[in-house]
Amino acid sequence: MSGIRGGVGMGVDSWFDDNVRRVVGGGRSTYFWLDNWVGGTPLKLQFPRLFDLILDKWTSVREMAERGWTVDGGAWVWRRLLLAWEEETVVECAALLSDFVLQDTVLDRWRWALDPIKGYSVKGTYQYFTSSEPVVERGTSHMVCVLVIFGYQSIDWYCTFNL
């Protein structure tokens, strides 16, 4: 999964990122800013200015919680003093986290949104791409996808629209 965090494997309108979620238990193996664990998108995208200003971009959810992620908590260590509007953004972020409770006895895990019961499969991904009927302003189109395998480790998708 580390390659996915670094941007490898994305493409076709970030289909992978749109369909994978991080389910946080104890928070030890989930990156606070980088993983998609709260609010539907990674916090670095929800609060880009805060991400630019925070010193520790690679901290875990557990570390941030232990330091204190309330507005006045010790988790927020900035490169410089914040402007008033940036402080308001910290309030928004802290509000998002206010009801979140870590579960020490539960491990963090990935959840595949397209099939949360069975998890990720090539078959499920293929069905996702081939059953999509995107709507285009000029009418309906069909998406044609081709799976390209480069050796045994690298897979890529190429999709085009047939109007």
Secondary structure, DSSP 8 states (H G I E B T S, - for coil): -HHHHTTTT--TTTHHHHHEEEE-SSSTTSBTTTS--STTS-HHHHSHHHHHHBS-TT-BHHHHHHH--STTSTT--BSS---HHHHHHHHHHHHHHTT----TTS--EEEETT-TTT---HHHHHHHHHH---EETTEE-EEEEEEEEETTTEEEEEEEEE-
